[in-house]
Amino acid sequence: MLKGMTVTEIREMNLDVQDIEIHQQRISEGVKNRDDLFIPVEDTCRIENGGILPPQYLHQIHRDKPQGFVSFVPAAGAASRYFKPLMDLRLALEELDQNKIKTQHRSLRQQDAPSWPLPPQLTHFLKEENCPRMTLSQAENLITEIDLPKALLHCWKDGPTFLQMKHQEHDKIHGIVAEYYVAPLDQSELFAKHLGQSHSAEALPRYFLEQGEQLSTLRFRPDGMPYRTPEGKLSIVPAGHGKLVKLFQDVRERTPTAHSLFIRNIDNVNGWNPEVLQETELFLVQHQMVLAAVRHIRQSLHSDDLKTAAQLADDLLHNMVNPRPVPAGSWLQDLEKPWQPLWKLLMQGFQCPESHAQRLRKNLQDKGALQELYDRPVNSLGQVPNSGKDIGGTAVFARTKDGEVSICLELPHVSAVDRKRFLEDPTKTTHFNPVFVAAEIPESPRAYDLENCPFWILAEKTILGEPVVYHEIVLYEVIGNSLTANVLFPEISRNLFHPHKTLLDGIKPMN
């Protein structure tokens, strides 16, 4: 039940009424019980316990090249973190304070900032030996460059932009049939112009989707009521990368022959040397094989051919290296064919939560439960080996109200105790989450309904000096949990993980 706003107001902002209702309810409860926002970690996923699979996790690979993938690149993010060394300069330019601008100019030159991969006007400004006096127009032009989306910035000095680099990488990878870039609102044309037109008959179809209102939510006050601007209007704000799942159906409609998204961050620069391409294609082709098997199982289940479905499940599980072991005394051991191999693949291969499986069995019987679970999307989320110094999100076995769930957990959901106990111990957190994902394009637009995905973050900010909160979801928690998807967590090489998080990461070109 909405409080403090009307359905008409929400619809006029192109927002989903049901989503906003869920957001408001969760925020009201979350502010009162902040400790409930942490997701307790039972253990980390590792190769030794079957949570993470080895890089080649199928014994036999029947196809040597992937096919039917579309690249999907979240590229709407601003570059505030990337441009952190320039934030004090930006503030000085915004205030048009000539003395502060001069101080920042001198400081940045002492750090050799002219050698950084900066946009042209910033480069020219910092090359000046003496700081020029800035006009309002000149200051605004520099601020515009600092505020550019990272996609339009250079990977390294005089090198391609991140957007150009991604496009070149896609052109080298077998099996990609189209490119999708998520651009900021009203910047699709700018992105398209930046890449330019390709006149090759073999050029990949290219699409730009926008992070618009449908991917947003509302700001709320800490008491759960909507925040309103001084003019009395509701205040809209992006609701996190998790909302990108709403764009998956757009991809399905535009590229109906594709079966999966290949998702990577815009700033993860890999290049295309033979080793990188080989490891990328191994990741993709294994996902493709698993998905093909699951699709055959689905068809068999829905046509009441349980014998074929069971044989396909048994074959796939036996082709997997190191799936999760069956606990001693498990109910799985008491099942007979055709049910046992079908349930074992879900529980051992895709880490389906036991309590969720049992609940569905009780409500729908085995056949109905199996149909519902196999109909979930098949998603592979690559995990990078921990160097011993990496601390970030990781695949874990987490305790939730739905029982133990495997999930690519993000840092805001980890308590201080669990960070110390697990994430800061490289013997326990042996891997971490990169943005290297193969995700099935779901047939149903309701595959990732918000009410079926309980993983969300309470974002807390201030606006005009007033505290505000809003509901945010993270893409890799939404598609990377065993409650809403059939997930695999294969290891990938560090060769596939070269993020540029700040300007200083791009001083030296990659080999």
Secondary structure, 3 states (H helix, E strand, C coil): CCCCCCHHHHHHCCCCHHHHHHHHHHHHHHHHCHHHHCCCEEEECCHHHCCCECCCCECCCCCCCCCCEEEEEECCCECCCCCHHHHHHHHHHHHCCHHHHHHHHHHHHHCCHHHCCCCHHHHHHHHCCCCCCCCHHHHHHHHHHHCCEHHHCECCCCCCEHHHHHHHHHHHCCCEEEEEEEEECCCHHHHHHHHCCCCCCCCCCEEEEEECHHHEEECECCCCCECECCCCCECEEECCHHHHHHHHHHHHHHCCCCCEEEEECCCECCCCCHHHHHHHHHHHHHHHHHHHHHHHHHHHHHCCCHHHHHHHHHHHHHHECCCCCCCCCCHHHHCCCCHHHHHHHHHHHCCCCHHHHHHHHHHHHHHHHHHHHHCCCEEEECEEECCCCCCCCEEEEEEECCEEEEEEECHHHCCHHHHHHHHCCCCCCCEECCCEEEEECCCCCCCCCHHHCCCCEEEEEEECCEEEEEEECCHHHHCCECCCCEEECEECCHHHCCECCCHHHHCCCCC
